[in-house]
Structure formats: C-alpha cells, structure tokens
Amino acid sequence: MDEGEELLARLNGRYGSSYTVDGRLMLKKDKLFVYSGPESKLRGVWNGLHIGCVDLSLTIEGAQKLGTTASKNTVTVTTNQARAYYDGEDLKGFPGEGPVILKTKDRVIGPGLIVDGAIRNSLPQSRKTSRRGL
C-alpha cells in the first residue's frame, strides 16, 4: 500500500466511509489528490481532485465523495445552519473536536472543524454565498 492509499484508508476509517477511487491516488505536499486522466508529460504539472489532507481534514469535494457513505464524525445541521455556514458564519453548540462532515438530512454540505464547541467556518471566500467586505 502506497502513501496515498494509506491516507485514503485513514480517511475512510475516520469517517466510517467506504469510498473507493476510480483512478490513481497521489499524495503531494501533505494533500491527497484523485486523478483519473492520462499522465502528463509536462514536468511539475498535476491535474487532479484535491479531496483531503494528512491531518484528516477534507475539502468540499472530499466531503462530498466520502460523505455519501460516512457513518462517523458527521454532524447533521438544519437548513438555516447550512445557510449560515455558507454565509461564512461559525456554528455554535456542537460537542466533540476535530474534522467532521456536515450534512443536512438529505445532502452533504461540506467539511467542518469543531473547535471549542463550534464548527469553525473554513470555506474559501470564493465558496461563500455572502461576500461581506468586498
């Protein structure tokens, strides 16, 4: 098992997921990528989908890939909480610590990180629905 496969196994273990990759896994600078296209002949060029990191946190795409089968370290939020999260707000009142997958009752929202009882908003500015300060 190479490093990418090992990290995917750790991610699946953390989230109780059964995600399998159709393609290749590549670990670059502590980030896990999934790639299904042909290899590039250009040096230093990497095309792929960034799904997670060695700290077991996920990207939005990684949360969507693993979240459909995840049974652990998931947090179900209300529709209003999901809207607030996409507006850039932290969500308060959640037990636990560490990376989680946010869901509503019928869809995967994205990744979250619980710190001190709050889900910290880690969405990139370009993914937030509210553009405060722009």
C-alpha positions as a Python dict, from the first residue, in 0.01 Angstrom:
ca = {
    (1, 'M'): (0, 0, 0),
    (2, 'D'): (148, 336, -101),
    (3, 'E'): (117, 661, 95),
    (4, 'G'): (-192, 781, -94),
    (5, 'E'): (-375, 453, -38),
    (6, 'E'): (-276, 459, 328),
    (7, 'L'): (-411, 812, 372),
    (8, 'L'): (-738, 717, 197),
    (9, 'A'): (-771, 420, 435),
    (10, 'R'): (-717, 655, 732),
    (11, 'L'): (-978, 899, 594),
    (12, 'N'): (-1229, 617, 539),
    (13, 'G'): (-1159, 496, 894),
    (14, 'R'): (-1208, 842, 1046),
    (15, 'Y'): (-1541, 896, 873),
    (16, 'G'): (-1666, 536, 861),
    (17, 'S'): (-1681, 565, 484),
    (18, 'S'): (-1638, 308, 210),
    (19, 'Y'): (-1520, 546, -64),
    (20, 'T'): (-1310, 380, -333),
    (21, 'V'): (-1120, 559, -605),
    (22, 'D'): (-1171, 505, -975),
    (23, 'G'): (-826, 617, -1085),
    (24, 'R'): (-498, 695, -910),
    (25, 'L'): (-421, 846, -574),
    (26, 'M'): (-136, 1091, -536),
    (27, 'L'): (0, 1244, -218),
    (28, 'K'): (167, 1580, -283),
    (29, 'K'): (282, 1811, -5),
    (30, 'D'): (51, 1654, 256),
    (31, 'K'): (-251, 1676, 24),
    (32, 'L'): (-436, 1380, -129),
    (33, 'F'): (-544, 1401, -491),
    (34, 'V'): (-756, 1168, -704),
    (35, 'Y'): (-670, 1155, -1071),
    (36, 'S'): (-830, 951, -1348),
    (37, 'G'): (-683, 1106, -1663),
    (38, 'P'): (-372, 1024, -1862),
    (39, 'E'): (-32, 1106, -1715),
    (40, 'S'): (106, 1443, -1818),
    (41, 'K'): (442, 1459, -1991),
    (42, 'L'): (492, 1812, -1858),
    (43, 'R'): (720, 1826, -1558),
    (44, 'G'): (560, 1966, -1244),
    (45, 'V'): (208, 1960, -1387),
    (46, 'W'): (-54, 1784, -1179),
    (47, 'N'): (-421, 1765, -1257),
    (48, 'G'): (-649, 1606, -1005),
    (49, 'L'): (-919, 1650, -747),
    (50, 'H'): (-790, 1753, -404),
    (51, 'I'): (-1000, 1556, -152),
    (52, 'G'): (-815, 1575, 180),
    (53, 'C'): (-503, 1631, 385),
    (54, 'V'): (-281, 1429, 616),
    (55, 'D'): (-449, 1592, 920),
    (56, 'L'): (-765, 1401, 806),
    (57, 'S'): (-947, 1721, 709),
    (58, 'L'): (-1141, 1718, 384),
    (59, 'T'): (-1205, 1962, 104),
    (60, 'I'): (-1563, 2030, -6),
    (61, 'E'): (-1516, 1775, -285),
    (62, 'G'): (-1365, 1522, -43),
    (63, 'A'): (-1656, 1565, 198),
    (64, 'Q'): (-1897, 1504, -90),
    (65, 'K'): (-1708, 1192, -202),
    (66, 'L'): (-1673, 1036, 147),
    (67, 'G'): (-1990, 1184, 295),
    (68, 'T'): (-2234, 977, 94),
    (69, 'T'): (-2128, 663, 285),
    (70, 'A'): (-1990, 821, 605),
    (71, 'S'): (-2120, 684, 933),
    (72, 'K'): (-1882, 851, 1181),
    (73, 'N'): (-1772, 1205, 1258),
    (74, 'T'): (-2064, 1358, 1074),
    (75, 'V'): (-2277, 1645, 1202),
    (76, 'T'): (-2632, 1700, 1085),
    (77, 'V'): (-2730, 2066, 1070),
    (78, 'T'): (-3057, 2241, 993),
    (79, 'T'): (-3117, 2418, 664),
    (80, 'N'): (-3081, 2755, 840),
    (81, 'Q'): (-2749, 2647, 994),
    (82, 'A'): (-2629, 2531, 650),
    (83, 'R'): (-2719, 2871, 503),
    (84, 'A'): (-2534, 3047, 787),
    (85, 'Y'): (-2230, 2826, 726),
    (86, 'Y'): (-2230, 2910, 355),
    (87, 'D'): (-2265, 3278, 451),
    (88, 'G'): (-1934, 3248, 637),
    (89, 'E'): (-2054, 3211, 995),
    (90, 'D'): (-1926, 2972, 1261),
    (91, 'L'): (-2189, 2739, 1408),
    (92, 'K'): (-2203, 2718, 1788),
    (93, 'G'): (-2318, 2442, 2021),
    (94, 'F'): (-2159, 2125, 1885),
    (95, 'P'): (-1984, 1866, 2101),
    (96, 'G'): (-1659, 1698, 2006),
    (97, 'E'): (-1336, 1812, 1847),
    (98, 'G'): (-1168, 1772, 1511),
    (99, 'P'): (-1265, 1744, 1146),
    (100, 'V'): (-1621, 1641, 1059),
    (101, 'I'): (-1851, 1616, 758),
    (102, 'L'): (-2151, 1850, 764),
    (103, 'K'): (-2482, 1716, 636),
    (104, 'T'): (-2844, 1812, 627),
    (105, 'K'): (-3093, 1528, 642),
    (106, 'D'): (-3072, 1471, 266),
    (107, 'R'): (-2736, 1608, 140),
    (108, 'V'): (-2370, 1655, 218),
    (109, 'I'): (-2283, 2020, 284),
    (110, 'G'): (-1904, 2002, 313),
    (111, 'P'): (-1622, 1978, 566),
    (112, 'G'): (-1620, 2124, 913),
    (113, 'L'): (-1380, 2156, 1204),
    (114, 'I'): (-1513, 2153, 1559),
    (115, 'V'): (-1305, 2363, 1799),
    (116, 'D'): (-1425, 2463, 2147),
    (117, 'G'): (-1785, 2361, 2078),
    (118, 'A'): (-1816, 2550, 1749),
    (119, 'I'): (-1787, 2444, 1388),
    (120, 'R'): (-1529, 2684, 1250),
    (121, 'N'): (-1604, 2815, 907),
    (122, 'S'): (-1317, 2721, 681),
    (123, 'L'): (-1481, 2774, 344),
    (124, 'P'): (-1272, 2971, 97),
    (125, 'Q'): (-1413, 3318, 29),
    (126, 'S'): (-1498, 3215, -327),
    (127, 'R'): (-1733, 2942, -194),
    (128, 'K'): (-1925, 3163, 49),
    (129, 'T'): (-2263, 3297, -57),
    (130, 'S'): (-2218, 3623, 132),
    (131, 'R'): (-1938, 3847, 10),
    (132, 'R'): (-1911, 4069, 318),
    (133, 'G'): (-1634, 4321, 296),
    (134, 'L'): (-1600, 4303, -81),
}
